[in-house]
Amino acid sequence: MTISDDVAARLAAAADDGSAIDVLRGAVSVPSVTGEEEAVAHWAAEQLRRVTTEVHVDSFAPGRANTWARWSVGDPTNRRGLVLASHLDTVHVRGWEEHWAGTERESPFAAPVIDGAVWGRGTADCKAGVAVAIAALQQLHRAGLAPVAPVTALFLADEESGEEGSGTSDGVRRAIAVARDGDQEISADLVIYGEPTTMQVFTSHMGFFITDVTLTGKAAYFGTPELGVDALRPADEVLRALWAYGDDLSTRPADPLIGAPSLLVTGMSGGGYIAVPGECRISLIRKLTPDEDLDAARAELEDVIRGAVTDERIEVGTSYPATRDHAVGGSALVTDPKLDVVAHLQATVKEFLPDRGDIAAGPYWSEGPFFERDLGIPTVYLAPGDISHCHTFDEHVPVDEYLAAVAVYVRFIAEHCGVRDLDDGTGR
């Protein structure tokens, strides 16, 4: 669907760079490390109430909440539309203030604009995705227009990993359960998830699982080592086997966008205090291509680990702490890039950013598989920001890229959903 010159002019005239930047800075200013998302969920809801009164904050656990809003002036049974999704939580800020002490960047939540970029924890991952959606809907409203087909804003808790007892996608699980109960509907023919993509269109991402390996022997005083069973010796065997396994994975068939499967050992701890070390722990992450099965990959890994331990006295345990849409981890995402709606989104990006909008794969895992599997809605990722500096002290989003993203979202909503004039019967 195209829009008239008059509608295009109204949308352009309603652009307000200062207001859009304020939305992003406001989102960053509300701390929301995983497990503490409720405050930013209420902040997002307040922003969305400027557009529509159909807004809900679903507090599903202490300190935890999702934000859902829906805006449409068309037939409420019309299922064609968009979901604009992002996650509300960020990774921790430990060490940030020390790293930037005495500079404008010292506070991770101040969101200063420096050298043409907004800085702070979560600017790219994933507050920009939240802010782009909100700013786009507010601009549409300022233009005196409203979408005919529904636009659903869905901002979720618990996407990030790293904080104990969280990071298992409880937010999106909750949102889908609520939608299936008939409340806070999630229906559309495309989900745009606001993970950082530098405004390329990510139609796929890897699958993954994290494994914690525990090798248990028997601790003993150093003067009587014969009474103990050293857990560090088999750890050496396991590490060697894991690295060899990773080398083998790198030679297996690669996905054109995602690349080859891989394994990375991410940590090791063990030892005793002047004693035979009775336990050792190894952590790793396994990257999967769409052609790989998570259960088969888990079984293969466990065979490698157990096959490497030659001492029968050693107890070998494996656990999988990052359960997502699967019992051990997260499935790969594959959305057909040839879908008309995806091609339309690409074209819209290129209208505003000619060097962006290319089809690519995310070098990360996120929650698109839930929407595809549980709701049957194709999902892509599109938002400003570069994943390479997310989770670091250098997290920032270029202002120009962010404002262009708002323009892309506004135009795509107008063209995909259709628009008509606001009136007394259409909301605010």
C-alpha positions in Angstrom: 0.0 0.0 0.0 1.3 3.5 -0.8 0.3 6.7 0.9 -0.8 9.9 -0.8 1.4 13.0 -1.1 -0.8 14.7 1.4 -0.3 12.0 4.0 3.4 11.9 3.4 3.6 15.7 3.9 1.6 15.5 7.1 3.8 12.8 8.5 7.0 14.8 7.6 5.6 18.0 9.1 4.8 16.1 12.3 8.5 15.0 12.8 9.9 16.4 16.0 13.6 15.5 16.4 13.8 16.9 19.9 10.7 15.0 21.1 12.0 11.7 19.6 15.4 12.1 21.2 13.7 12.8 24.5 11.9 9.5 24.3 15.1 7.6 23.9 16.9 9.5 26.7 13.8 9.0 28.9 13.9 5.3 28.3 17.6 5.0 29.2 17.1 7.2 32.3 14.9 4.5 33.9 17.2 1.7 35.2 15.9 -1.8 34.2 18.6 -4.4 34.7 17.0 -7.8 34.2 14.7 -8.6 37.1 13.8 -4.9 37.7 11.7 -3.9 34.7 8.5 -2.7 36.3 9.4 1.0 36.5 10.4 1.2 32.9 7.2 -0.7 31.9 5.1 2.0 33.6 7.2 4.7 31.9 6.6 3.1 28.5 2.9 2.8 29.2 2.7 6.5 30.1 4.3 7.4 26.8 1.9 5.3 24.9 -1.2 6.7 26.7 -0.4 9.9 24.8 -1.5 8.0 21.7 -4.1 5.5 22.8 -6.0 4.6 26.0 -5.7 0.9 25.3 -2.6 0.3 27.3 -1.8 -2.3 30.0 1.1 -2.9 32.4 1.1 -6.6 33.3 3.0 -7.1 36.5 3.6 -10.8 36.6 6.2 -11.1 39.4 7.8 -8.8 42.0 9.6 -6.0 40.0 8.8 -7.6 36.7 6.3 -6.4 34.1 5.4 -6.2 30.4 3.8 -3.3 28.6 1.1 -3.9 26.0 -0.7 -1.3 23.9 -2.9 -1.5 20.8 -4.0 1.3 18.4 -6.4 0.9 15.5 -9.3 2.8 14.1 -10.4 0.0 11.7 -12.4 -3.2 12.0 -11.3 -4.8 15.3 -11.6 -8.2 13.7 -9.0 -7.2 11.1 -6.0 -9.4 11.9 -3.7 -7.7 9.4 -1.3 -5.3 11.2 2.0 -5.0 13.0 3.5 -5.9 16.3 6.4 -3.6 17.4 8.2 -5.6 20.1 11.3 -5.0 22.2 12.7 -6.0 25.5 12.7 -3.7 28.5 15.6 -5.2 30.4 19.3 -4.4 30.1 22.4 -6.1 31.3 24.1 -4.9 34.5 26.0 -1.7 35.0 28.8 -3.0 37.2 32.0 -1.1 36.6 30.4 1.6 34.4 30.8 4.5 36.8 34.4 3.5 37.6 35.2 3.2 33.9 33.8 6.7 33.0 34.6 8.4 36.3 34.9 12.2 35.9 33.4 12.3 32.4 30.0 13.1 30.9 29.4 9.4 30.6 29.9 8.6 34.3 26.2 7.8 34.9 24.9 4.8 32.9 21.4 6.3 33.0 22.1 10.0 32.3 21.9 9.4 28.5 24.1 12.3 27.4 24.3 13.3 23.8 28.0 13.3 22.9 29.5 13.6 19.5 26.2 12.9 17.8 25.2 9.9 19.8 23.2 9.0 22.9 25.3 7.1 25.5 24.3 4.8 28.3 23.3 1.3 29.4 20.6 0.0 27.1 20.7 2.7 24.5 21.2 0.1 21.8 20.1 -3.0 23.6 17.2 -2.5 23.6 15.9 0.9 24.7 16.3 2.3 21.1 13.9 -0.4 19.9 11.4 0.6 22.5 11.9 4.4 21.8 11.6 4.1 18.1 8.3 2.4 18.3 6.9 4.9 20.8 8.3 8.0 18.9 6.9 6.7 15.7 3.4 6.2 17.1 3.5 9.7 18.7 4.6 11.3 15.4 1.7 9.6 13.7 -0.7 10.9 16.3 0.8 14.5 16.0 0.0 14.2 12.3 -3.6 13.7 13.1 -3.6 10.2 11.8 -4.3 6.8 13.2 -3.6 3.3 11.8 -6.6 1.4 10.3 -5.1 -2.1 10.8 -3.9 -2.6 14.4 -0.5 -1.7 15.7 0.5 -3.5 18.8 3.4 -2.3 21.0 4.7 -5.1 23.1 7.6 -4.4 25.5 8.9 -7.4 27.4 10.8 -8.3 30.6 13.5 -10.9 31.0 15.2 -11.2 27.6 18.8 -10.7 28.8 20.8 -13.4 30.4 23.3 -12.9 33.2 21.4 -12.1 36.4 20.7 -15.0 38.7 17.2 -16.4 38.5 16.3 -14.5 35.4 17.0 -14.4 31.7 14.7 -17.2 30.5 12.2 -15.2 28.5 9.5 -15.2 31.2 8.1 -11.9 29.8 7.3 -13.2 26.3 6.0 -16.5 27.7 3.7 -14.5 29.9 2.6 -12.2 27.0 1.7 -15.1 24.8 -0.2 -16.9 27.6 -2.2 -13.7 28.3 -3.0 -13.3 24.6 -4.2 -16.9 24.4 -6.5 -16.3 27.3 -8.2 -13.6 25.2 -6.7 -10.5 26.7 -4.0 -8.2 25.3 -4.2 -9.7 21.9 -1.1 -10.3 19.8 -2.1 -10.7 16.1 -0.5 -9.3 13.0 1.2 -10.5 9.8 4.7 -9.2 10.9 6.6 -8.7 14.2 9.3 -6.1 14.1 11.5 -6.8 17.1 13.7 -3.8 18.1 17.1 -5.5 18.6 20.0 -3.5 17.3 20.7 -4.1 13.6 22.3 -0.8 12.4 19.0 -0.7 10.4 19.7 -3.8 8.3 16.8 -6.2 8.2 17.7 -9.4 10.2 15.5 -12.3 9.1 17.3 -15.0 10.9 19.6 -15.7 13.9 21.4 -18.6 15.4 20.2 -21.1 17.9 22.1 -21.6 21.1 22.4 -23.3 24.4 24.7 -22.7 27.4 26.0 -25.6 29.3 27.6 -25.7 32.8 29.7 -28.8 33.3 30.4 -30.0 36.8 33.2 -32.5 37.5 33.1 -33.9 41.0 35.8 -35.8 42.7 36.7 -35.8 46.4 38.5 -33.1 48.4 41.3 -34.1 50.7 44.0 -32.5 52.8 47.2 -31.8 50.7 49.3 -34.0 53.1 47.1 -37.0 52.3 46.3 -36.6 48.6 45.8 -40.4 48.2 42.5 -39.9 50.1 41.2 -37.5 47.5 40.1 -37.6 43.8 41.4 -34.7 41.9 38.7 -33.0 39.8 41.2 -30.8 37.9 42.9 -33.6 36.0 39.7 -34.7 34.1 38.9 -31.0 33.6 42.0 -30.8 31.4 40.8 -33.8 29.4 37.4 -32.3 29.0 38.8 -29.0 27.9 40.9 -30.6 25.2 38.0 -32.6 24.0 35.7 -29.6 23.8 38.3 -27.6 21.8 38.7 -30.5 19.4 34.9 -30.7 19.1 34.7 -27.0 18.4 37.3 -27.4 15.7 35.2 -30.1 14.1 32.0 -28.0 14.3 33.8 -25.2 12.3 34.2 -27.6 9.4 30.5 -28.6 9.2 28.1 -27.0 6.7 27.5 -23.3 7.3 24.3 -21.4 6.9 24.5 -18.7 4.2 23.6 -15.9 6.7 24.4 -17.4 10.1 27.6 -19.1 9.3 29.1 -22.4 10.7 28.2 -24.0 14.1 30.6 -23.4 16.9 31.5 -24.0 20.5 33.1 -21.5 22.9 34.4 -22.3 26.4 33.5 -19.2 28.4 34.8 -20.0 31.9 36.4 -22.4 34.3 36.6 -22.5 38.1 37.9 -25.0 40.6 40.5 -25.8 43.2 40.9 -26.4 46.9 42.5 -24.4 49.7 45.7 -26.3 50.2 43.7 -29.4 49.3 43.0 -31.8 46.6 40.4 -30.0 44.4 37.2 -31.9 44.7 35.2 -30.0 42.1 35.7 -28.1 38.9 33.2 -26.3 36.7 33.4 -25.5 33.0 30.9 -23.2 31.2 30.4 -23.1 27.4 28.1 -21.8 24.8 27.1 -23.7 21.6 26.0 -21.9 18.5 23.6 -23.8 16.2 22.5 -23.3 12.6 18.9 -23.7 11.5 19.6 -27.2 10.2 20.7 -28.5 13.6 18.5 -30.0 16.2 18.9 -28.8 19.8 18.3 -32.2 21.4 20.7 -33.9 19.0 23.3 -31.3 19.6 22.9 -31.6 23.4 23.3 -35.4 23.2 26.4 -35.1 21.0 28.0 -32.6 23.4 27.3 -34.8 26.4 28.9 -37.8 24.6 32.0 -35.7 24.0 32.2 -34.6 27.7 31.6 -38.0 29.2 33.9 -39.7 26.7 36.7 -37.5 27.7 36.6 -38.5 31.4 38.7 -41.6 31.9 38.6 -41.7 35.7 35.5 -43.7 36.7 35.5 -42.1 40.2 34.7 -38.6 38.7 31.0 -37.7 38.6 30.0 -35.7 35.5 27.0 -33.4 35.6 25.6 -31.1 32.9 23.0 -28.3 33.3 21.4 -25.8 30.9 20.6 -22.5 32.7 19.3 -20.5 29.7 16.1 -22.2 28.8 14.2 -20.2 26.1 11.8 -21.6 23.6 13.4 -25.0 24.2 14.2 -27.0 27.3 18.0 -26.4 26.9 18.2 -23.1 25.0 16.9 -21.1 22.1 16.0 -22.2 18.6 17.3 -20.6 15.4 15.0 -18.1 13.6 14.4 -18.3 9.9 11.9 -15.9 8.3 11.5 -16.0 4.5 13.2 -12.8 3.2 11.1 -13.1 0.1 7.8 -12.4 1.9 6.1 -9.4 0.5 5.9 -7.7 3.8 9.6 -8.1 4.4 10.4 -6.8 0.9 8.2 -3.8 1.7 10.1 -3.2 4.9 13.4 -3.4 3.1 12.3 -0.8 0.5 11.1 1.5 3.2 14.4 1.4 5.0 16.3 2.1 1.8 14.1 5.1 1.0 15.5 6.8 4.1 18.8 5.0 4.5 20.0 3.9 1.0 23.0 2.0 2.4 20.9 0.0 4.9 17.9 -2.4 4.7 19.9 -5.4 3.5 18.9 -8.9 4.5 21.3 -10.2 7.2 21.4 -12.5 10.2 21.7 -11.5 13.8 24.9 -12.6 15.5 22.8 -13.2 18.6 19.7 -15.0 19.9 16.5 -13.2 20.7 12.8 -13.9 21.1 11.5 -14.1 17.5 11.1 -17.9 17.7 8.3 -17.5 20.2 6.3 -15.4 17.9 6.9 -17.7 14.9 6.3 -20.9 16.8 3.5 -20.0 19.2 1.6 -17.4 17.2 2.6 -18.1 13.6 3.7 -14.5 13.0 6.8 -13.9 10.8 9.4 -12.0 12.7 12.3 -9.7 11.7 14.7 -7.5 13.7 15.1 -3.9 12.8 16.4 -1.0 15.0 19.3 1.5 15.3 22.4 0.6 17.2 25.3 -1.8 16.7 25.4 -5.1 18.6 29.2 -5.0 18.7 29.3 -2.5 21.6 26.2 -3.7 23.5 26.9 -5.1 26.9 30.1 -2.9 27.0 31.0 0.5 28.5 30.9 1.9 24.9 27.1 1.4 24.4 25.6 4.2 22.4 23.3 5.0 19.4 24.0 7.5 16.7 21.3 10.2 16.8 21.0 10.4 12.9 20.5 6.7 12.7 17.9 6.8 15.4 15.9 9.6 13.8 16.0 7.8 10.5 14.7 4.7 12.2 11.7 6.7 13.5 11.0 8.0 10.0 11.2 4.4 8.7 8.8 3.1 11.3 6.3 5.9 10.7 6.2 5.4 7.0 6.0 1.6 7.2 3.1 1.8 9.7 1.3 4.2 7.5 1.8 2.2 4.3 1.3 -1.3 5.8 -1.6 -0.7 8.1 -3.2 2.3 6.3 -4.1 5.5 8.0 -7.1 7.8 8.4 -7.9 11.0 10.2 -8.3 11.0 13.9 -11.8 11.9 15.1 -13.7 11.8 18.4 -14.4 8.1 17.9 -10.8 6.9 17.3 -9.0 7.5 20.6 -7.2 10.5 21.9 
